[in-house]
Amino acid sequence: MENRNPLSPHIQIYRWHISSLVSISHRITGIINIVAITLICIWTASLILGDTNYDFINSFLTSIWKIYCYWFSLVI
């Protein structure tokens, strides 16, 4: 006799709990912080290394900022 019960709850009857939402948002915030701190450290190191490195990193970060603003404006 086979057991035909699903192994996990069906998507229509599953309810989100506050603990799972807090966990997911905490992980997303951590990833955003790591990326931001890394970019700030690279930008600061480029200040120490000279003008050519600073101009390259500054143009890269400016283009990322423009892309982010564009996508954010589409969402709103």
N, C-alpha and C positions, 0 to 999 in steps of 0.2 A: 504494500500500500504506500503510495507516494504522498509526500507532504507538499501540497501546492501553495502553501502560504509564502508570501514574498519575504525575502531576506531582510529588507529594509522597509521603513514606512513609505507609503505611497506619497508622491509629491503633493497631492491635493489634500491629504489629511495631516501632513507635517506642519507643525506650528513653530515659528522661530521663537527662541527664548532670548531673553535679554543677555544672558551670559555668552551665547554664541555671537550675537551682534557686537558685544563689547570686545570679544576676542578677535573677531575679524577686523574691526576698526583699529584695534591696538596694533595688529600686525601691519596693516596698511600704513598707519602713521609711522611705525618704526622704519619701514622701507623708505618712505618719503624723507625721513630725517637722515638716514644713512646716505641717500643720494645727494641731498642738499649739503650735508657736511663735507662729503667728498668733493663736490664742485667748489665749495668755498675754499677748501684746502688747496685744490689745484689752482684756483684763481690767485690765492695768496702766494703760493710758491712761484707762480709766473711773475708776480711783482718783483720777487727777489732775483729771478733769473735774467731779467732785462726787458727792454722795450719790445723786441720782436716777439718774444714768447707771450708777453702780456697782450699785444695786439691780436695775436692768433686766438688765445683763450677768450679774450673779450668779445671778439667777433663770433666765436662759437656759442658763448653763453647768450649773446644778444639774439642770435638766430633761434636758439631754443626758446627764449622768452617770447619772441614773436610768434613762433609756432604754437606755444601754449596759449597765448592770448587769442589767437585765431580760433583754436578748437574750443576754448572756453566761451567765446562769443557765439559759436554755433550751438553750444549746449543751452545757453540762456535764450 
